[in-house]
Amino acid sequence: MLLVDLKKKYDFYLRNKFSKLEIQFFFKILVKKYLQEDPIIILSKPETKINKKKVEFFFSALKDLKNNKPIQYILKEVYFCDKKFILNEFVLIPRPETEELVNWFLENHNEKYFEKTILDIGTGSGCIPISIKLKRSNWRVESIDISEKCINLAKINAKKHSVEVNFQKRDILNIENWDNKLDYIISNPPYVAKFQKKDMDLNVLNYEPKSAIFVENDDPLIFYRNIIDFAERNLKKKGYLYIEINPLFCNDIKMLFERSNLEIKKIKKDFFEKKRFIKAKKNR
Ligand SMILES: C[S@@+](CC[C@H](N)C(=O)[O-])C[C@H]1O[C@@H](n2cnc3c(N)ncnc32)[C@H](O)[C@@H]1O
């Protein structure tokens, strides 16, 4: 089949689901991935012949896109903080907001040559701890997740980037003892209340792991309560907690901090002007 004909199939079968620009975007990255070619060939060499095996890849991706599968799961990879991470459907697709959290943290804590210890809660693909370890190679970086599948994938990603992160399968809602005192804790925990499902896209609802995203309507702050409690016990004095939040519950989360020995230093808005991140310090 010719590249130009393949492109026509994409335009035709996806026309009711995506804009022309979106289809073009998907097609370009699939050309890059499956043909290992610069997507410019879509215009410069439209008569390029695509072999049967590769046509099958393109058709399979087309079917997935029609069924709302996120492109990141089709490609089985995603970029986070300029690095490529392997992805599968057992882990959340890392979001640009979380890159903002990591960059904010790194800007504020530039102690490259000191041996600091940081724990990331809710590993997922390993994007947060691996990105931090890549920039702070002297630090001890730890990361926990309740899901063994997340831990396994995160270990693969750490190996891919040749960094050492201590991953452990642990449940932050049932964690009694922790071995070492921490300078920093960072987390992007599950925080979307189930009642918010009605406003969400099908690609998220049908494909991303529910346990990574949702919390019960009757206790949407469960992770914040437990993480603050954990931070009170395990952060060093003058240690910091950085956490991504659901803007809808910002005031309730503020109240949780007010009842703790962690003092909020800043509530930061994300790129979309939503209150999305909190930085808090353990004073006592
Ligand atoms: C919002 S995702 C964040 C994943 C990754 N850090 C990121 O930003 O892309 C939340 C993660 O918390 C994990 N998780 C859910 N419940 C947990 C628990 N009780 N203890 C530890 N981790 C948990 C999920 O498996 C998921 O990987």
Ligand as a Chemical Component Dictionary entry (heavy atoms), coordinates in Angstrom:
data_LIG
# 
_chem_comp.id                   LIG 
_chem_comp.type                 NON-POLYMER 
_chem_comp.pdbx_formal_charge   0 
_chem_comp.three_letter_code    LIG 
# 
loop_
_chem_comp_atom.comp_id 
_chem_comp_atom.atom_id 
_chem_comp_atom.alt_atom_id 
_chem_comp_atom.type_symbol 
_chem_comp_atom.charge 
_chem_comp_atom.model_Cartn_x 
_chem_comp_atom.model_Cartn_y 
_chem_comp_atom.model_Cartn_z 
_chem_comp_atom.pdbx_ordinal 
LIG C1  C1  C 0  -2.167 9.695  39.774 1  
LIG S1  S1  S 1  -1.188 8.228  39.643 2  
LIG C2  C2  C 0  0.430  8.953  39.527 3  
LIG C3  C3  C 0  1.418  8.114  38.784 4  
LIG C4  C4  C 0  2.725  8.857  38.469 5  
LIG N1  N1  N 0  3.361  9.334  39.674 6  
LIG C5  C5  C 0  2.453  10.015 37.529 7  
LIG O1  O1  O 0  2.423  11.164 38.007 8  
LIG O2  O2  O -1 2.253  9.776  36.332 9  
LIG C6  C6  C 0  -1.289 7.608  41.288 10 
LIG C7  C7  C 0  -0.472 6.355  41.569 11 
LIG O3  O3  O 0  -0.731 5.991  42.943 12 
LIG C8  C8  C 0  -0.802 4.581  43.029 13 
LIG N2  N2  N 0  -1.597 4.223  44.216 14 
LIG C9  C9  C 0  -2.947 4.107  44.321 15 
LIG N3  N3  N 0  -3.293 3.744  45.572 16 
LIG C10 C10 C 0  -2.140 3.642  46.279 17 
LIG C11 C11 C 0  -1.840 3.300  47.621 18 
LIG N4  N4  N 0  -2.820 2.995  48.489 19 
LIG N5  N5  N 0  -0.554 3.281  48.013 20 
LIG C12 C12 C 0  0.455  3.584  47.132 21 
LIG N6  N6  N 0  0.224  3.915  45.841 22 
LIG C13 C13 C 0  -1.047 3.948  45.417 23 
LIG C14 C14 C 0  -1.441 4.150  41.728 24 
LIG O4  O4  O 0  -1.154 2.795  41.444 25 
LIG C15 C15 C 0  -0.829 5.148  40.741 26 
LIG O5  O5  O 0  0.326  4.612  40.149 27 
# 
loop_
_chem_comp_bond.comp_id 
_chem_comp_bond.atom_id_1 
_chem_comp_bond.atom_id_2 
_chem_comp_bond.value_order 
_chem_comp_bond.pdbx_ordinal 
LIG C1  S1  SING 1  
LIG S1  C2  SING 2  
LIG S1  C6  SING 3  
LIG C2  C3  SING 4  
LIG C3  C4  SING 5  
LIG C4  N1  SING 6  
LIG C4  C5  SING 7  
LIG C5  O1  DOUB 8  
LIG C5  O2  SING 9  
LIG C6  C7  SING 10 
LIG C7  O3  SING 11 
LIG C7  C15 SING 12 
LIG O3  C8  SING 13 
LIG C8  N2  SING 14 
LIG C8  C14 SING 15 
LIG N2  C9  SING 16 
LIG N2  C13 SING 17 
LIG C9  N3  DOUB 18 
LIG N3  C10 SING 19 
LIG C10 C11 SING 20 
LIG C10 C13 DOUB 21 
LIG C11 N4  SING 22 
LIG C11 N5  DOUB 23 
LIG N5  C12 SING 24 
LIG C12 N6  DOUB 25 
LIG N6  C13 SING 26 
LIG C14 O4  SING 27 
LIG C14 C15 SING 28 
LIG C15 O5  SING 29 
# 
